[in-house]
């Protein structure tokens, strides 16, 4: 079983959920806005994929941050604390199976490789 982490109104999350449903792949959805995200979970993800992938610097939320806050992100620990405080900065969706991150974001070709067609 896969766990899809994100927020329900995100277009990338909607595409991922629709893709999973269309391909009859079982999943559980974890809504950051309702359930939050534990610091330990973020640390685990950063160890696996890196904060440069997980911290969405292309997002509107990132662009709206004060420049001093952006400049203060000098380490993975800094990125984790920022994502913990503002889950909208986590690239979505994060798809995990067991304790392993399988995908971050939505890319249909990559999904076919990772999950089958």
N, C-alpha and C positions, 0 to 999 in steps of 0.2 A: 504494500500500500504506500502510496506517495502522499506527502503533505505539501500542499501549495500554500505558501505564505504570501500575503499581500493585503490589499484593500479592495473591496468589491467594486468601487467605482472607477478603478484604474483600467484603461483600455488594454494594456498588456496583460493584466490579470484576467480580464474578460476573455481575451483571445485564448489564453492558456486554458482556462476552464472550459471554454467551448471546444477546444481541440481535444482535451481529455475526454469530454462527454462524447464527442463524435467518434472517437476511437475506442470507446468503451473501456477506458482505463480508470480503475478505482482510485479515488483520492479523497483526502480530507482537507478542508479549507480552514486556514488559520487567519483570522482577520486581525491585523495589527491594531486597528483603531478600537476594536472591542476587547481584545485579549492582551494587547501589548506584546512586548518581546523581551525575553530575559537577557540580561547582559551576558550570561554564560553562552546562550545560543548565538549571539552576535560574535563572541570571541571564537567559538567553534567555526562559524562560517568564515570569518576573516582568516583563520589558520588554513582553511581549505582553499578559498578562492582569492583572498587578498582584499584589503580595504579599497584598493583602487577600482575593483570591479563592483564591490558591494555598495560603496558610497556613490550615489547617483549625482554626479556633478553636472549632468545635462538637464536636471529637473528644474522646474519653476521654483521649487522650494529652495534649492541651492542658489539659484540666481538672485533670489530675494534676500538671502542672508547678508548681514553686514560684512563688509570686506575684512574687518578685524577678526571676525569669527572664522571666515574662510582661511585666513592667513594663520590662524592658531592651530590648524589641523596639521601637525607635524609628525604624527605617529599613528600606528594602528589603534593604540589606546585612545588617542584623541578622537579618531573617527568613530570608534565604538561608542564613546560617551555621547557624541553628537547624534548618532543614529538612534541611540537609546532614548534620548530626549525628544527626538523628532523622527518618528518612524517613516514619515514621508520622504526622508532622504535615503531610505534603503531601496536599491534597485529592485524592481518587481517584475514578475514574481520570483521568489526563491523556491525551488522545488527540491525537496529532500526525500530520500528513502532511507529509513533507518537513521543513521547519524551521518549520512553522506549527502553533500550537496550534488545534485545531478545537473541542474540548470539554473541560471540566473537570467531573467528576462525572457522574452518570447522571440523565438526564431524557428519557424516551422521546419526548415531543413534540419536544424540541429535537433529538434524534437523527434523527428523521424529516426535520426541516428540513435538518440538516447532511449527512446521509448518504443520504437517500431512504428510501422505505418498502419 
